[in-house]
Amino acid sequence: MGEERGFRAAIIESRFVEGKKRSTEEPGLALVGVDNLATRRAVAGSNFDLVLDAGLGATPSEIFDIRIHGFPGTRSPKRAWPEPDFQPEMPLDPTLQEFVDAGRIDRCGAVTIAGRSLVVPSTAVAAAAIQVAQACRAVRDGGFFDLADVTLANCRRATGRRHALARPGILPFLQARSE
């Protein structure tokens, strides 16, 4: 339906390693959601006009937690994601491990609560919605939150730190037409 109305969309998937930069043909906005510290740092430290990285909680007690980082912001990628203390990975429930092994879910989407296996895609969907809202705000007025902490268990506890693009208007914007 979007193409019928003149919209074109492209998904560009790129592997990012330290030192990689985007080309001038690539968009200036990157929406990132990876479970890999090196990739997070590489994308956030590259030359995008705005990087919005969504991270999800890593433990059962953080099942509904979301943290969105925006770059460039007030912190460097290394300050945003310091080297973690080593913590051995806890084994998954055998039922969940089957889903992970089959590629039906990834490890960070699998949780066991009170002995019951759960998959929590709703947290990832909420994180993506926040990323898109941040991108819309940045396009509209150049503002975004360079750090937003949210827990779906209690949204009233959400916190954020407002920031602005280095050059407002750097992200392209097209006025929607009405028929």
C-alpha angles and dihedrals in degrees: 000000000000093000090052087060095048101265120134122192129191130186111210115193116190134174110234125206130168111295097017114135131195118251122242089252092060123086119265092229122078123189106197132189112164134142095220125097096204093052092046091053093045095052094043091049095049128092102274116135089227132007118190110191120189118202126186129209115279102208136048090258089056095048093126098035124117129183120188119194122194123202139235087037140130093295134055119238090252091054092046092051111027119186106284124235108252112262120176113240113253115234117251127236107272092245092054091044089058090055091047092048091049091051093240092123134008123240096255091057094056122088137162118214124180090347093304123117115236137178115204111199091150091078091054092048091051090049091052091049090053090049092052092047090051090050091051091050092050092050092047101048109352093254127125139149112260088198127024123173117193135169118194088207089070115007091184087074092062115129133186144175116223119225137167135227114259089242116023111223093031091121111073119247131191122196112237116240124224122211 
